[in-house]
Amino acid sequence: MKLVSWNVNGVRAVLKKGFLDYMAQVDADVICLQETKAHPGDVQHVAWAAGYTPHWYSAVKKGYSGTVIFTRVAPKKVTCGIGLAGHDDEGRVITAEFADYFLVNVYQPNSQRGLTRLKYRTEEWDPAFLAFLKKLEKKGKPVVFCGDLNVAHTEIDLTNPKTNRRNAGFTDEERGNFSTLLAKGFVDTFREFEKGPGHYTWWSQMMNCRARNIGWRVDYFVASDKLKPALKRAWISPEVMGSDHCPVGLELA
């Protein structure tokens, strides 16, 4: 099972930059997108790559946030949101149930410049999302979740950790919550295969950062510990352009 995740920073924008060609070439069983900034009706004219069925979860606010899962293997069920009022207006979580696991596509809230949303992110969203994941596991299947998690977990997950210490995505609170989540029975799949620095998934669009590889790793595939034996490979695709993020992938046996 080949899975791909990508924050496209606007699905209509990335469609103008070769997304349909990428979709056909990547040959994934499932493609998860975040920050779609669209409703299904906005792209109803698009002929998606052969075999893919889209499952949308759009924000109430037009042109904001949003997720979609494209599947070539029909899921048993697709569910939108985490079931809590106040968290489910922004189209941030969509879950596809397959025979052997749940796949959760998530676009986690950004703590924002000046950390104006840090308290919401760390004291409300993170605990609620972790509880949602554990609730899924209690249904008897492991969980894979992917997406833009808006946090660089360790110092090797961004180029300049010292100067970004209290910036959104690299606060002690956000990093600590991600550590707590992993300690609850999850694994950062990319780090099962690559332990070194210099691997990023987002780059500022200023100062030629992408060409200089001055970036952050904020896009992940995370899996329940019991799926460790099924992990075949995990990767980042920085060569794929079209967004300020790049795709990440996971292959399961």
N, C-alpha and C positions, 0 to 999 in steps of 0.2 A: 504494500500500500504506500504510494508516494503522495506526500502531503506538502503543499506550498502555502506560505503566508506572506502577505505584502500589504504594507500601508501605502496606498497609492496616492494619497493626498488629493483626492477627487477623481472618481472613476471617469467622469466625462473628460477631464483633462488628460488622463493617461490613455484613453481611447484614441486621442489624437497623436500619441507618441508610440504607437506600435503595440498596444496591449493585446490586441487580438492575435497578432503574430506570435507574441510571447506565449499566450494561452495555448495556442496550437503546438508550439515547439516544445514546451516544458513537459508535456505528456504526463501530467499529474492526475491522480485519481480524484483529488480534492484540492481546490484552490480557495483560500480564505483571504478576503480583502478587508482592510479597515480604512476608516476615514473616507468612505465612499462619497459623502456629501451629496447624496442623490436619493430619490425615491424611484421605485421601479418604472413608473410612468415617464420619468425623465430619459430613460434609455430603452424604451419599448421598441424602438426601431432597430436596435442592434441585433445582429445575427451572431450569437456567441459561438465559439469554436465547437465543432461537432461533438455531440455526446454530453455536453454540459447542461445541467439544469441549475438555474440560480435560485437561491433562497435568501430573501432580503429581510433586513431589519433596519429600518431607517429612523433617524431621529425625528421627533415632532417638529423641531425647528428646521426650516428649509435650509439646505446647503451646509449642514453641520453634521459632523461625526458620521455614524452609520457603519454597518457591517453587511457583508454578503458572503455566502458560501456557495461555490460552484461545485457540483458533484457529478461524477460519471458513474459512481456506484450509488444506487438509490438508498438513502438512509431510511431506517425504520420509522423515525420521527424527527421533526425539527421543532425546536422550542425557542421562543424569543424572550430575552430578559432573564432576570434572576428571581423574579416573583416578588420584588419589594418595591412598594411605592416610593418615589423619590430617586430611585436608581435606574428606572427603566424608561425614561423619557428621551434618552440620548442615543438609543440604538446601539448600545455598546457590547452586548453579549448575545450571541446566537449559538445554539447547541444542536448538533446533529448526532443522533444515536445510531450507531452501526452495530453489527452483530456482536463484536467483541469489545467495543469500547465506546465511550462518549468523546466526541470532538467538540471542543468549545472554542469559538472564535471570539476574541475579546480586544476591544480598543479601550485600554484603561485611561482614566482621566489624567490629564496633565495638571501638575500642581501650580502651573502658571508663573509668569514673571512676578517677582516679589512674593512668591509662595502664597498667593491669595487663596489658593484652593488646597493648600497642603493639609489643613485639618480635615477637610472633607475627604481627601484622598486617603489619608493614613488612618484616620479614626473611624470613618464610616464605610467608605468603599472597600478598602482592603479586607477588613474583617468580614464584610458581607459576601465578598467574592470568594474568599477562602471557605466560608460556611457553605456556599453554593456548591463548590467543588467536592467537599466532603459529603454533602448530601447525595450528589450523583454517585460517588463511590459506594455509598451504602445501598444503592440499588443493585449492586452485585457486579459491576463492570468497572475496569480502570478508566482513567480520564487522560486525555491529551488536550492541553489547551495551548493556543498559539495566538500571536498578535503583537501589536505594539503595546508593550507593558509600561512604557514611559518611565523606566528606571534602568540605570546602568548599575549592575549589582556590585561589582568589585572594581578596584582601581585599574585593573587591566582591561576593563570594559569601556574605557574612554581614554582619549589621548592625553588630556590634561586634568587629572583628578584633583590636584592641589588647588588650582584656580577655580574649579567648579564645585567645591565642597558643599556650599550652601545654595547651589542653584537647583532649580526644579529638575528632578530626575536623578539627582545625586546627593540628596539629603540623607542624614543618618536615619531618619524615620522611614523613608521609602526603602532604603537598602535593608534596614532591619526587618521591615515587614516581609520583604521578599525572602530573606533568610529564614524567617519564621515559617513561611509557606513551604519552603523546601524541606525544612525540618519536620513538617507534618506528613511527610511521605511522598514527596515529589522530587524530580530530578530535572536539572537544566540540561537538556539533551545535547546541545552543542558542546558543552564542557565535558561530556563523556568521550568526545572524540578529539577535541582540541583544547589544550591547556594554556596555550601561549597568548600573548597580547597581539594587538594590531588588527583585530578582526571586528569590523564595525558594520552597522546596518543603517545608520543615519548620519548625515553630514550637513552642516550649515550651508546654505546657498551663498554665503558671503565668503570673500577672501579665498576663493578657489579651494575650499576645504576638501572637497571630494577628491580632486586630482592629487592633493597632498596627503590624502588619507588621514585627515584630522577629524575624527568622528567619535561616535558613541555606539555601543551595542545595546539597543533597547527593544529589539524584536526577537522573539523567542519561540521555541517549541519546548513546553514543559510537560512531563508525563508522570503518571503514577509510578512509584518505585517498582511495582510488580511487572511493569512493561519493560524493564531494563533488558531482559533476555531477548526481547523482540526488536531492540534498536539496531538497525543495520547501518545507518549513517545519518548524519545531520550536517547541514552546510549553510553557507551564506553565499549569495550571488551578487557581489558588488559590481559586476560587469553589466548588470541589467539596469538600464536607465529608464527615466520616465517619471520618477518621483524623487523627493529628497531622502526617501528610504529605499532600500533594496529588498528583494525577496529573500526569505529564508526557507529551508526545507527540512523535511524529516522523512526517512523511509523506514517502515516497519515490516518485519518479516511476516 
